[in-house]
Amino acid sequence: MSLPDPFRVAIISDLHYGSPVEAARGHTFLNRIQNPLRRWLVKQQRHWIWLREPWAHNHLLDRFIAEAATAHLVVANGDYSCDSAYVGVMDEPAFQSAADCLQKLRAAFGGRLLAVVGDHELGKMMLGQKEGGLRLASYARATSELALEPFWQSRVGNYVFLGVTSTLLALAVFESEALPEELPEWRRLREQHLESVRRAFDSIRDGERILLFCHDPSALPFLWREESVRARLRQVERTIVGHLHSKWVMRQARWLSGMPRITFFGHTPRRLSTALREARHWADFKILLCPSPAGLQLFKDGGYLTASIDPSGRRPAAFEFHPFRWESREAKVPSLRPK
């Protein structure tokens, strides 16, 4: 059967959907930051820069579904809940958010949907307090009850789409956030994941083009170390990443590429500086950021991507950014100041 030309792909990332039960936590999820000054600083960062009201943007999923209705393929690039307990989908409210989000996507797109595992499905320590982190129970629930595949591949003519789990690939960056008794199993899962990646890259034929989907670009230097991957890097046309939410954050990350590792100021600066130290390898993967639907509070610069693909591979894929304008109710969300 011949494929349509162009073959249209819609890409969304970092939906951070908030189910009613997760949204009911309100702003109390920051109250676990024990130091008053640190708690105030994190609240200011969220209020003015990151995202003032994490639960106020669910309607953007519906807008995406409506606008992407005619796409031949849809890729969701991870982070389906707000992860307000910071332990991933083992937390029931976060699980419900991710389940609601994925159910909407699957109902709309069916077999046209490919879904990547994000870091918030598995757990991640919160900013400002050493709490939360990787949990095997979240990995088990994400891959069973949410039916997310840690690794997948799909062929469209001369194109090969590959989806990887960034947290497994970049496990060295996250190990300090895992429970010590769970580390051996995490390392086993990582090696299992790498074997799938190696087999897939080894199976790529000369002349085929690769579109790689990886939620967190921190994983890319670890992929670069794999001989099978380096042997096919010239065939990677684009690597679509999420995680950073905004092209503004992406620019700062590029500028800080190669910075020294920060071993003080807590786990978040250590994790971020460890990732940025090796960010020079990002260029080898020709990365393209898919921002979150809402973007940053500061710039309101969110949206999604589409790609027009020539299945024969004679023309490179053409990507287009589709911005989401903020509605007035989003621009005037309540303050984070507790009442």
Secondary structure in CASP SS format (residue, H / E / C, confidence):
PFRMAT SS
TARGET T0000
AUTHOR 0000-0000-0000
METHOD secondary structure of the structure
MODEL  1
M C 1.00
S C 1.00
L C 1.00
P C 1.00
D C 1.00
P C 1.00
F E 1.00
R E 1.00
V E 1.00
A E 1.00
I E 1.00
I E 1.00
S C 1.00
D C 1.00
L C 1.00
H C 1.00
Y E 1.00
G C 1.00
S C 1.00
P H 1.00
V H 1.00
E H 1.00
A H 1.00
A C 1.00
R C 1.00
G H 1.00
H H 1.00
T H 1.00
F H 1.00
L H 1.00
N C 1.00
R C 1.00
I C 1.00
Q C 1.00
N C 1.00
P H 1.00
L H 1.00
R H 1.00
R H 1.00
W H 1.00
L H 1.00
V H 1.00
K H 1.00
Q H 1.00
Q H 1.00
R H 1.00
H H 1.00
W H 1.00
I C 1.00
W C 1.00
L C 1.00
R C 1.00
E C 1.00
P C 1.00
W C 1.00
A C 1.00
H C 1.00
N C 1.00
H H 1.00
L H 1.00
L H 1.00
D H 1.00
R H 1.00
F H 1.00
I H 1.00
A H 1.00
E H 1.00
A C 1.00
A C 1.00
T C 1.00
A C 1.00
H C 1.00
L E 1.00
V E 1.00
V E 1.00
A E 1.00
N C 1.00
G C 1.00
D C 1.00
Y C 1.00
S E 1.00
C C 1.00
D C 1.00
S C 1.00
A C 1.00
Y C 1.00
V C 1.00
G H 1.00
V H 1.00
M H 1.00
D C 1.00
E H 1.00
P H 1.00
A H 1.00
F H 1.00
Q H 1.00
S H 1.00
A H 1.00
A H 1.00
D H 1.00
C H 1.00
L H 1.00
Q H 1.00
K H 1.00
L H 1.00
R H 1.00
A H 1.00
A H 1.00
F H 1.00
G H 1.00
G H 1.00
R H 1.00
L E 1.00
L E 1.00
A E 1.00
V C 1.00
V C 1.00
G C 1.00
D H 1.00
H H 1.00
E H 1.00
L C 1.00
G C 1.00
K C 1.00
M C 1.00
M C 1.00
L C 1.00
G C 1.00
Q C 1.00
K C 1.00
E C 1.00
G C 1.00
G C 1.00
L C 1.00
R C 1.00
L H 1.00
A H 1.00
S H 1.00
Y H 1.00
A H 1.00
R H 1.00
A H 1.00
T H 1.00
S C 1.00
E C 1.00
L C 1.00
A C 1.00
L C 1.00
E C 1.00
P C 1.00
F C 1.00
W E 1.00
Q E 1.00
S E 1.00
R E 1.00
V E 1.00
G C 1.00
N C 1.00
Y E 1.00
V E 1.00
F E 1.00
L E 1.00
G E 1.00
V E 1.00
T C 1.00
S H 1.00
T H 1.00
L H 1.00
L H 1.00
A C 1.00
L H 1.00
A H 1.00
V H 1.00
F H 1.00
E H 1.00
S H 1.00
E H 1.00
A C 1.00
L C 1.00
P H 1.00
E H 1.00
E H 1.00
L H 1.00
P H 1.00
E H 1.00
W H 1.00
R H 1.00
R H 1.00
L H 1.00
R H 1.00
E H 1.00
Q H 1.00
H H 1.00
L H 1.00
E H 1.00
S H 1.00
V H 1.00
R H 1.00
R H 1.00
A H 1.00
F H 1.00
D H 1.00
S H 1.00
I C 1.00
R C 1.00
D C 1.00
G C 1.00
E C 1.00
R E 1.00
I E 1.00
L E 1.00
L E 1.00
F E 1.00
C E 1.00
H C 1.00
D C 1.00
P H 1.00
S H 1.00
A H 1.00
L H 1.00
P H 1.00
F H 1.00
L H 1.00
W H 1.00
R C 1.00
E C 1.00
E H 1.00
S H 1.00
V H 1.00
R H 1.00
A C 1.00
R C 1.00
L H 1.00
R H 1.00
Q H 1.00
V E 1.00
E E 1.00
R E 1.00
T E 1.00
I E 1.00
V E 1.00
G C 1.00
H C 1.00
L C 1.00
H C 1.00
S C 1.00
K H 1.00
W H 1.00
V H 1.00
M H 1.00
R H 1.00
Q H 1.00
A H 1.00
R H 1.00
W H 1.00
L C 1.00
S C 1.00
G C 1.00
M C 1.00
P C 1.00
R C 1.00
I C 1.00
T C 1.00
F C 1.00
F C 1.00
G C 1.00
H H 1.00
T H 1.00
P H 1.00
R H 1.00
R H 1.00
L H 1.00
S H 1.00
T H 1.00
A H 1.00
L H 1.00
R H 1.00
E C 1.00
A H 1.00
R H 1.00
H H 1.00
W H 1.00
A H 1.00
D H 1.00
F H 1.00
K C 1.00
I E 1.00
L E 1.00
L E 1.00
C C 1.00
P C 1.00
S C 1.00
P C 1.00
A C 1.00
G C 1.00
L C 1.00
Q C 1.00
L C 1.00
F C 1.00
K C 1.00
D C 1.00
G C 1.00
G E 1.00
Y E 1.00
L E 1.00
T E 1.00
A E 1.00
S E 1.00
I E 1.00
D C 1.00
P C 1.00
S C 1.00
G C 1.00
R C 1.00
R C 1.00
P C 1.00
A C 1.00
A E 1.00
F E 1.00
E E 1.00
F E 1.00
H E 1.00
P E 1.00
F C 1.00
R C 1.00
W C 1.00
E C 1.00
S H 1.00
R H 1.00
E H 1.00
A H 1.00
K C 1.00
V C 1.00
P C 1.00
S C 1.00
L C 1.00
R C 1.00
P C 1.00
K C 1.00
END
